[in-house]
Amino acid sequence: MAIYLQEHGWSADLIGTALTLGAIVGVLVTAPAGALVDATSHRRSVVVGASALTVAAACVFWLSRGFWPITLSQIATAVAGSLMGIALTGLTLGVGGRGNFDRLYGRTQVANHAGNMAAAALSGALGWWLGTAWVFALCAAFALACIASVLLIPASAVHRHHARGLAHQDDENPSQARAESIRVLLQSRPLLLLAIVLAGFGLGNSAMLPLYSLAQAAAHHGNASQITAANIIVSQIVMLVTAVYASRIIRRWGFWWVILVTLLTLPLRALAAAAFTTTWGIVPVQILDGVGAGLQGVAIPALVVHLLHGSGRVNLGQGAVRSMEAAGSCLSPLLGGWLASRFGYPTAFVALGSLAIVSLTLWITQGAMIRRACDMRRDELGKMADVEASALVS
């Protein structure tokens, strides 16, 4: 989108404003989206609705390039992203159970990154052959394929209580299943710390890829779509490989160490982006992005499940954590675009990367509390009923 609008005369700060307005709505709807996924038994329908919004947003680019239509399309995209991410964690938990969540969700993320790679490669080809506008038609086509795919999942395969983090078996215990009060989120200090840390990380991270694509396009005129596609493909390859081993790494080293590594990738990535303006600079910048995002994509949802399973508020917890991260992320394009317009891209990269220092400091100083909470929960979770899904991860 950033490249397309840049080609039609939009400035970096105006692009950042449109992205930020859409992201603000994303912040507001993410926690309610988690509550919806907890409350409904029709979690596949949530994915269908999110995909339909994606189709509508893609169509806008064919009809108008005005500021408000484009901004409304970003609002639709933000709502779709909030619904889709949390619905997939709920579906995975309902199908695979708590004990197998990290493994099964890791496989889901492998498929996710493979799809992103295919979309990026096709986007680069379409942008070169037919023009950047056709990339949005491709987005709509993939969203329609997503609708068809989720409807192939049998409704009976998704356990309605385990999907929200309630260890309740209908056939063994016919009593009414009740979730805990939403105060359980506020009472979990590790969850609150995780949310604050991710807010700082999102503030520095979200604008990095769009700005780096813009910087590369400005330095190497004429290959905007291909540069953007290359940025995405390199990082997605690394994310895919990382996601394959993410559950094993988490089980070997624990949540605290894995998330610490993901936080360290941001300042390193910022320095690489500021230093390497040649086309090959894409490689180190996006490898760091792939390692951080690949590990976080599995570790963060798995940690929320670990902390909240049994409360019936797992997806609300996912939404609350994502809301805090999105709060930082929605300001990132605005901040990054403003810095790039006035001080240049290298300064913008360094400034964004330095924001990770706050998150790193909090995570390191509170490390003992996080590790202690994870150890205590491990004993509690071992006593809870779970979905029998060993065949899925064998």
C-alpha positions as CSV (number, residue, x, y, z in Angstrom):
1,M,0.0,0.0,0.0
2,A,2.8,2.4,0.9
3,I,4.5,1.9,-2.4
4,Y,1.2,2.2,-4.4
5,L,0.3,5.5,-2.7
6,Q,3.9,6.8,-3.1
7,E,3.6,6.2,-6.8
8,H,0.4,8.3,-6.8
9,G,2.0,11.3,-5.1
10,W,1.4,10.6,-1.4
11,S,4.1,11.8,1.0
12,A,5.6,9.5,3.7
13,D,3.9,11.5,6.5
14,L,0.4,11.3,4.8
15,I,0.9,7.5,4.3
16,G,1.8,7.2,7.9
17,T,-1.3,9.2,9.0
18,A,-3.6,6.9,7.0
19,L,-1.9,3.8,8.5
20,T,-2.1,5.3,12.0
21,L,-5.8,6.1,11.8
22,G,-6.6,2.6,10.7
23,A,-4.4,1.1,13.4
24,I,-6.1,3.2,16.2
25,V,-9.4,1.4,15.3
26,G,-7.4,-1.9,15.5
27,V,-6.4,-1.0,19.0
28,L,-10.0,-0.4,20.0
29,V,-11.4,-3.6,18.5
30,T,-8.7,-6.1,19.4
31,A,-9.8,-6.8,23.0
32,P,-13.5,-6.9,22.1
33,A,-12.5,-9.3,19.3
34,G,-11.0,-11.6,22.0
35,A,-14.1,-11.4,24.1
36,L,-16.2,-12.3,21.0
37,V,-14.0,-15.4,20.2
38,D,-14.4,-16.5,23.9
39,A,-18.2,-16.0,23.8
40,T,-19.2,-17.5,20.5
41,S,-19.3,-21.1,19.5
42,H,-19.1,-20.1,15.8
43,R,-15.4,-19.3,15.6
44,R,-15.2,-20.3,11.9
45,S,-17.7,-17.6,11.2
46,V,-15.4,-15.0,12.7
47,V,-12.7,-16.0,10.2
48,V,-15.3,-15.7,7.3
49,G,-16.2,-12.2,8.5
50,A,-12.6,-11.1,8.8
51,S,-11.9,-12.4,5.3
52,A,-14.9,-10.6,3.9
53,L,-13.6,-7.3,5.3
54,T,-10.3,-7.9,3.6
55,V,-12.0,-8.3,0.2
56,A,-13.9,-5.1,0.8
57,A,-10.7,-3.2,1.7
58,A,-8.9,-4.5,-1.4
59,C,-11.7,-3.3,-3.6
60,V,-11.4,0.3,-2.4
61,F,-8.1,0.7,-4.1
62,W,-9.8,0.1,-7.4
63,L,-12.4,2.7,-6.8
64,S,-10.6,5.6,-5.2
65,R,-7.3,7.1,-4.1
66,G,-8.8,9.7,-1.9
67,F,-7.6,10.1,1.7
68,W,-10.8,9.0,3.4
69,P,-11.7,6.0,1.3
70,I,-8.1,4.7,1.7
71,T,-8.2,5.4,5.4
72,L,-11.5,3.5,5.7
73,S,-10.0,0.6,3.9
74,Q,-7.2,0.6,6.5
75,I,-9.8,0.6,9.2
76,A,-11.5,-2.5,7.6
77,T,-8.1,-4.2,7.3
78,A,-7.3,-3.4,11.0
79,V,-10.6,-4.9,12.1
80,A,-10.0,-8.0,9.9
81,G,-6.5,-8.5,11.3
82,S,-7.7,-8.2,14.9
83,L,-10.5,-10.8,14.3
84,M,-8.4,-13.2,12.3
85,G,-5.4,-13.5,14.6
86,I,-7.5,-14.1,17.7
87,A,-9.9,-16.5,15.9
88,L,-7.0,-18.6,14.8
89,T,-5.6,-18.9,18.3
90,G,-9.1,-19.9,19.5
91,L,-9.5,-22.5,16.7
92,T,-6.1,-23.9,17.4
93,L,-6.7,-24.2,21.1
94,G,-10.1,-25.8,20.5
95,V,-8.7,-28.4,18.0
96,G,-5.4,-29.2,19.6
97,G,-5.9,-28.4,23.3
98,R,-3.6,-26.6,25.8
99,G,-0.8,-29.3,25.9
100,N,-0.3,-29.3,22.1
101,F,-1.0,-25.6,21.5
102,D,2.5,-24.5,20.9
103,R,3.3,-27.3,18.5
104,L,0.1,-27.0,16.5
105,Y,0.2,-23.2,16.5
106,G,3.8,-23.4,15.3
107,R,2.6,-25.4,12.3
108,T,-0.2,-22.9,11.7
109,Q,2.5,-20.2,11.6
110,V,4.6,-22.2,9.1
111,A,1.6,-22.3,6.8
112,N,1.0,-18.6,7.5
113,H,4.5,-17.6,6.4
114,A,4.4,-19.9,3.4
115,G,1.2,-18.1,2.3
116,N,2.9,-14.7,2.9
117,M,5.8,-15.8,0.7
118,A,3.6,-16.9,-2.1
119,A,1.6,-13.7,-1.9
120,A,4.7,-11.6,-1.9
121,A,6.2,-13.4,-4.9
122,L,3.0,-13.1,-6.8
123,S,2.6,-9.5,-5.8
124,G,6.1,-8.7,-7.1
125,A,5.3,-10.4,-10.4
126,L,1.9,-8.8,-10.8
127,G,3.3,-5.4,-9.9
128,W,6.0,-5.7,-12.5
129,W,3.7,-7.2,-15.2
130,L,0.3,-5.4,-14.7
131,G,0.9,-2.7,-12.1
132,T,0.8,-2.3,-8.3
133,A,-3.1,-2.0,-8.3
134,W,-3.3,-5.7,-9.2
135,V,-1.7,-6.6,-5.9
136,F,-4.9,-5.7,-4.2
137,A,-6.9,-8.0,-6.4
138,L,-4.6,-10.8,-5.3
139,C,-5.3,-9.9,-1.7
140,A,-9.0,-10.3,-2.4
141,A,-8.5,-13.7,-4.1
142,F,-6.5,-15.0,-1.1
143,A,-9.2,-13.8,1.3
144,L,-11.8,-15.8,-0.7
145,A,-9.6,-18.8,-0.5
146,C,-9.3,-18.4,3.3
147,I,-13.1,-18.5,3.5
148,A,-13.3,-21.7,1.6
149,S,-10.5,-23.2,3.7
150,V,-12.0,-22.5,7.1
151,L,-15.4,-23.9,6.1
152,L,-13.7,-27.2,5.4
153,I,-12.9,-27.5,9.1
154,P,-15.7,-29.6,10.7
155,A,-17.5,-27.6,13.4
156,S,-17.4,-30.7,15.7
157,A,-13.6,-30.6,15.6
158,V,-13.4,-27.4,17.6
159,H,-14.1,-28.1,21.3
160,R,-16.2,-25.1,22.4
161,H,-14.9,-24.9,26.0
162,H,-11.3,-25.7,25.4
163,A,-11.2,-23.1,22.6
164,R,-11.7,-20.4,25.3
165,G,-9.4,-21.9,27.8
166,L,-11.9,-23.8,30.0
167,A,-10.8,-27.3,31.1
168,H,-14.4,-28.6,30.9
169,Q,-15.6,-31.8,29.2
170,D,-19.3,-31.9,28.3
171,D,-19.6,-35.7,28.1
172,E,-17.9,-36.1,31.6
173,N,-19.2,-33.0,33.4
174,P,-22.7,-31.7,32.2
175,S,-22.7,-28.8,34.7
176,Q,-22.6,-25.3,33.4
177,A,-19.1,-24.0,32.5
178,R,-18.4,-20.6,33.9
179,A,-15.5,-18.3,33.0
180,E,-13.7,-16.3,35.7
181,S,-14.1,-12.6,36.0
182,I,-12.2,-10.4,33.6
183,R,-10.3,-9.2,36.7
184,V,-8.1,-12.3,36.2
185,L,-6.3,-10.3,33.5
186,L,-5.5,-7.4,35.8
187,Q,-4.4,-9.8,38.6
188,S,-1.8,-11.5,36.4
189,R,1.4,-9.4,36.8
190,P,3.3,-11.4,34.1
191,L,0.5,-10.7,31.6
192,L,0.5,-7.0,32.4
193,L,4.3,-6.9,32.0
194,L,4.1,-8.8,28.7
195,A,1.6,-6.3,27.4
196,I,3.7,-3.2,28.3
197,V,6.9,-4.8,26.8
198,L,5.1,-5.5,23.6
199,A,3.7,-2.0,23.4
200,G,7.2,-0.6,23.4
201,F,8.3,-3.2,20.9
202,G,5.4,-2.4,18.6
203,L,6.1,1.3,18.7
204,G,9.6,0.7,17.3
205,N,8.9,-2.2,15.1
206,S,5.7,-1.6,13.1
207,A,7.0,1.1,10.8
208,M,10.3,-0.5,10.1
209,L,9.3,-2.6,7.0
210,P,7.2,0.1,5.3
211,L,9.9,2.7,5.8
212,Y,12.7,0.3,4.7
213,S,10.8,-0.5,1.5
214,L,10.3,3.3,0.9
215,A,14.0,3.9,1.5
216,Q,15.0,1.2,-0.9
217,A,12.5,2.4,-3.5
218,A,13.8,6.0,-3.2
219,A,17.5,4.8,-3.5
220,H,16.8,2.4,-6.4
221,H,14.2,4.0,-8.6
222,G,11.8,1.9,-10.8
223,N,11.6,-1.4,-8.9
224,A,9.2,-0.5,-6.1
225,S,7.0,-3.6,-6.2
226,Q,9.9,-6.0,-6.6
227,I,11.8,-4.3,-3.7
228,T,8.8,-4.6,-1.4
229,A,8.3,-8.2,-2.4
230,A,12.0,-9.1,-1.8
231,N,11.8,-7.5,1.7
232,I,8.8,-9.6,2.6
233,I,10.1,-12.8,1.0
234,V,13.4,-12.8,2.8
235,S,11.8,-12.2,6.2
236,Q,9.1,-14.7,5.6
237,I,11.6,-17.4,4.7
238,V,13.4,-16.9,8.0
239,M,10.0,-16.7,9.9
240,L,9.0,-20.0,8.3
241,V,12.2,-21.8,9.3
242,T,12.0,-20.2,12.8
243,A,8.4,-21.2,13.3
244,V,9.3,-24.8,12.4
245,Y,11.5,-25.0,15.5
246,A,9.8,-22.4,17.7
247,S,7.9,-24.9,19.9
248,R,11.1,-27.0,20.5
249,I,13.1,-23.8,21.3
250,I,10.4,-22.7,23.7
251,R,10.3,-26.1,25.5
252,R,14.1,-26.2,25.7
253,W,14.8,-22.6,26.8
254,G,11.5,-21.3,28.2
255,F,9.4,-18.3,27.4
256,W,11.6,-15.7,29.0
257,W,14.7,-16.4,27.1
258,V,12.9,-16.8,23.8
259,I,11.1,-13.4,24.1
260,L,14.4,-11.8,25.2
261,V,16.0,-12.8,21.9
262,T,13.0,-11.4,19.9
263,L,13.4,-8.0,21.7
264,L,17.1,-7.9,20.9
265,T,16.5,-8.2,17.2
266,L,14.8,-4.8,16.9
267,P,17.8,-2.5,17.8
268,L,20.1,-4.7,15.7
269,R,17.7,-4.5,12.8
270,A,17.4,-0.7,13.1
271,L,21.2,-0.3,13.0
272,A,21.4,-2.6,9.9
273,A,18.7,-0.7,8.1
274,A,20.5,2.7,8.8
275,A,23.9,1.3,7.7
276,F,23.0,-0.7,4.6
277,T,21.3,1.2,1.8
278,T,22.4,-1.1,-1.0
279,T,20.0,-3.7,-2.4
280,W,21.8,-6.5,-0.6
281,G,21.1,-4.7,2.7
282,I,17.7,-6.3,2.5
283,V,19.2,-9.6,3.6
284,P,20.6,-8.8,7.1
285,V,17.7,-6.4,7.9
286,Q,15.0,-8.9,7.1
287,I,16.8,-11.9,8.6
288,L,16.7,-10.1,11.9
289,D,13.0,-9.3,11.4
290,G,12.3,-13.0,10.5
291,V,14.0,-14.3,13.6
292,G,12.1,-11.9,15.9
293,A,8.7,-12.2,14.4
294,G,9.0,-16.0,13.8
295,L,9.7,-16.7,17.5
296,Q,7.2,-14.1,18.8
297,G,4.4,-15.4,16.5
298,V,4.4,-18.7,18.5
299,A,5.9,-17.7,21.9
300,I,3.5,-14.8,22.7
301,P,0.2,-16.7,22.1
302,A,1.6,-19.8,23.8
303,L,2.7,-17.8,26.9
304,V,-0.8,-16.2,27.1
305,V,-2.4,-19.7,27.0
306,H,0.1,-20.8,29.7
307,L,-0.8,-17.9,32.0
308,L,-4.6,-17.9,31.5
309,H,-5.7,-21.5,30.6
310,G,-8.4,-22.6,33.0
311,S,-9.9,-19.1,33.4
312,G,-12.1,-19.2,30.2
313,R,-10.6,-15.8,29.3
314,V,-7.7,-16.9,27.1
315,N,-8.8,-15.2,23.9
316,L,-9.7,-12.0,25.8
317,G,-6.2,-12.2,27.2
318,Q,-4.8,-12.6,23.7
319,G,-6.8,-9.6,22.6
320,A,-5.7,-7.5,25.6
321,V,-2.0,-8.2,24.9
322,R,-2.4,-7.6,21.2
323,S,-4.3,-4.3,22.0
324,M,-1.3,-3.0,24.0
325,E,1.1,-4.0,21.2
326,A,-1.2,-2.5,18.6
327,A,-1.3,0.8,20.7
328,G,2.4,1.1,20.1
329,S,2.2,-0.1,16.6
330,C,-0.5,2.4,15.5
331,L,1.8,5.3,16.5
332,S,4.8,3.8,14.8
333,P,4.0,4.7,11.2
334,L,3.1,8.2,12.2
335,L,6.3,8.6,14.2
336,G,8.5,6.9,11.6
337,G,6.9,8.8,8.7
338,W,7.4,12.1,10.5
339,L,11.1,11.3,11.3
340,A,11.8,10.1,7.8
341,S,10.3,13.3,6.2
342,R,12.2,15.7,8.4
343,F,15.5,13.9,9.3
344,G,15.9,11.2,6.7
345,Y,15.5,7.4,6.7
346,P,18.7,6.5,8.7
347,T,17.7,8.7,11.6
348,A,14.2,7.3,11.6
349,F,15.5,3.7,11.8
350,V,17.9,4.4,14.7
351,A,15.2,6.3,16.6
352,L,12.7,3.5,16.2
353,G,15.2,0.8,17.1
354,S,16.2,2.7,20.3
355,L,12.7,2.3,21.6
356,A,13.3,-1.4,22.2
357,I,15.7,-0.4,25.1
358,V,12.7,0.3,27.4
359,S,11.1,-3.1,26.6
360,L,14.5,-4.9,27.1
361,T,15.1,-3.2,30.5
362,L,11.6,-4.1,31.8
363,W,11.9,-7.7,30.6
364,I,15.4,-8.2,32.0
365,T,14.7,-6.6,35.4
366,Q,11.5,-8.6,35.9
367,G,12.8,-11.9,34.6
368,A,12.7,-13.7,37.9
369,M,9.0,-13.0,38.3
370,I,8.2,-14.2,34.8
371,R,10.1,-17.5,35.2
372,R,8.6,-18.1,38.7
373,A,5.0,-17.6,37.4
374,C,5.6,-19.9,34.5
375,D,6.9,-22.7,36.8
376,M,4.0,-22.4,39.2
377,R,1.5,-22.5,36.3
378,R,3.1,-25.6,34.9
379,D,2.2,-27.6,37.9
380,E,-1.4,-26.3,37.9
381,L,-1.9,-27.0,34.2
382,G,-0.7,-30.6,34.6
383,K,-3.8,-31.3,36.7
384,M,-6.4,-29.9,34.2
385,A,-8.3,-31.9,31.6
386,D,-7.2,-31.4,28.0
387,V,-8.2,-32.3,24.5
388,E,-6.9,-35.6,23.2
389,A,-5.1,-34.5,20.0
390,S,-1.9,-36.6,20.0
391,A,-2.6,-37.7,16.4
392,L,-2.4,-34.1,15.2
393,V,1.1,-33.5,16.4
394,S,2.6,-37.0,15.9
